[in-house]
Structure formats: structure tokens, C-alpha cells
């Protein structure tokens, strides 16, 4: 098993040439090579828990190409891709440029169906319900703008949704006279049933649509999607789910949520090329939902109508088809357990400082890698800048009318030594900046 593990992890970090593939053979041979890697990892999935095996996770780190002069704790924004995914994207891009009207449109474009099938299989839905989009924002805006709403119709959501999605509804308010209604939830929210009750309590006779996050980008809070969807369905209300941070971050299937609309980015936790995403729409809901860009009438019931955006970066899209293999190699449950372990590692240490307040729950099922903290009496913008200027640590400040915090987001490539340096820097910075 140890030999297989070293062989597998080494292969993940090698460029294609090191696998013995010629330039000419790469486009066809890469798929079987990835399948072989997938087979090697099936034994790992049944092996002892590796959550705290630092040697194992250091080898995973070698699959990436990090700048070791930085400590990247903003994986929640956009993640680096492992070398094997970068290589796939470059290969497709090089091939596209040989004669794009043929190689890109005729040869590579049809391969979107392989990507669609892989993603659908991994997350438990039908491939005819999966659209390949350019990120969660595009997928969500397709849904947000695709419903026929009249003046005075209300959309209900919390006041902690991603700002771009709020802008989308606000534009519909200005343009069409719809009404966006938002409500507060606790920070952190540690009673899922309370969240369901809050959604239900704010429904009015004018409510036509509910929008909710699977995971709130500000604090990492996981919301009870399945329960809210069930409540809304009893009332005949559709629910759009913002899954930007959900997919490949913690262990679930889209089918587990029983939702009708789910949009996510693949360039966050799946480690796919930047500018890739997935939109799930249940089959019976595809036809009534208008696409964001026009598609021919005959595509009315076809999930692909949401992909009619003109010429797009096929290399990025097809490169995202290689990302599930890396995800499967680690294993969804093991990945989630490691991310929670990293989060708890730094949170438990900083909790000992009486001036620090955690705004993310550590209770099971309520958060994963993303966490947020406030510091009493400290300008967080200055502290965040100090962390980067003095220690080259990348974090962000999340500002909200009801709270502010520094968000730290490790990933599978993060080491405990980096988290120790982060904690040291925060504790020192509190004294320096205050």
C-alpha cells in the first residue's frame, strides 16, 4: 500500500512527459492515464484514516505549484489547480490553436459531453440536468434572470448572500419593479431548524422565489438546504441554491439536497481551471427557465441552452474534466475531514486569545474550511494588511453591516507549519496594530 501511495502521489505531480507520453499521443492517452491513477487510489479509499498524516498531505501539496514565499489562506476566493489539471488545460489550448475552427469547434467542443457526464456521475444527477458554465455567478444569474416575475413580486433571501447575486436582484428591482426582501440570521447560526423557521416566517403572499446559500462565503456557514427546499416546495415556491463554495468542499451529492436549481464554481474546491462552473437544473424545470443569452427555440428543453454564449475557452472547460480524478483520488470524506482539521487547528489556538471572537461554528455539519474571526479593539483592515506586508499571508476582510471579520481559508495544500506561522503573526499583529 505504501508503495502504491508513493507511486500515485508522484504521478499526480508529474508533467505528462514524465509519464512517457509523446506530444502526439497526449490528447488520446491522457484519459487512460488518469483512469489508471484513479484505479491506484481505490485502495487508498479503504486504507486507514489519513486526516492527520502530515507526510501524506505534504505529498498532496507537491501536486500543486505554490509560491512558497506566500501563505495562501484565501482558497475560498479562487483555488490553484494541481499540475495535472494545468497540464491538461495547456494541452487543450495548444491543440486548439493549431486550427481552431476545426480543432476547437469540431474536435474539442464535442468532448464537453465527457465533462458533463463525469460531473453528473460524481454528484449524483443526470447529465441532461448539468450545464457547463463559467462560474457560480453566471449559473446563478441564469436562474435569477430566468424566472418571469412581475412588478411587486418578491424574492426572499438572507442578508448574507454574495454581493453579485444581490446586485442582480437589485437590477431587476430598478428595471422591472420586483422587490428583494432580506432578513438576518445569527452569526454563527448553530440551529438549522431556526434557519428554516426564519425563511418560512418571512414568506408573504407576494413571495414568488427563494434564494439561499449552501455555504455563506463570508463566514463559511452551511445552511440547511434540503429542509428549506422541502418547506418551500410545500408552499409552491422555487428555491435557487448558491453552491459556489459547496461542491467538492464537503461530502454531499447534489441529489441529496432534492433542490431544483444549484449553481457552483469548479475553480474553488474542485481545483478546476479558472472560469469554470456547473449549473444544475432539474429536468422538469429546464423549459420554463429562460437562458441568460438567447438560444434557438428547439433547445427550449435542452440543458445546453444555458451554454449558448458564443465562442468560449474550451481548453478551460475540458481541463475541468480532469479535476474530478484528483478529487476522487483524495476522496470526498477524507478531504472534508482534512479541511475541518486544518480549520480547527488554527481556530482552537486563536480562541485562547480573549480578544478574538470566532464567527464560524465548529459544530459538525455547520462549516468546513472557511472560518472568520473578529478582534476586539483592532482595525481589521490594518491587521489584514499587516499580515501580508510583514508575513506574506493572504487573508481577506469580510465586511457586513452586522459584523466584520478576517476570513482564513486553508486547503489541502496547506501545512500545519504555515498555520502556526499564521497564528504567530495574528497574535503579534494584534499587539502591533492595536
Secondary structure, 3 states (H helix, E strand, C coil): CHHHHHHHHHHHHCCHHHHCCCCCCHHHHHHHHHHHHHHHHHHHHCCCCCCCCHHHHHHHHCCCCCCCCCEECECCCCCCCCHHHHHHHHHHHHHHCCCHHHHHHHHHHHHHHHHHHHHHHHCCCCHHHEEEECCHHHHHHHHHHHCCCCCCCEEEEECCCCHHHHHHHHHHHHHHCCEEEEECCCCCCCCHHHHHHHHHHCCCCCEEEEEEECECCCCCCECCHHHHHHHHHHCCCEEEEECCCCCCCCCCCHHHHCCCEEEEECCCCCCCCCCCEEEEECHHHHCCCCCCCCCCHHHCCCHHHHHCCCCCCHHHHHHHHHHHHHHHHHCHHHHHHHHHHHHHHHHHHHCCCCCEEECCCCCCCCCCCCEEEEECCCCHHHHHHHHHHHHCEECEEEEECCEEEEEEECCCCCCHHHHHHHHHHHHHHHHHHC
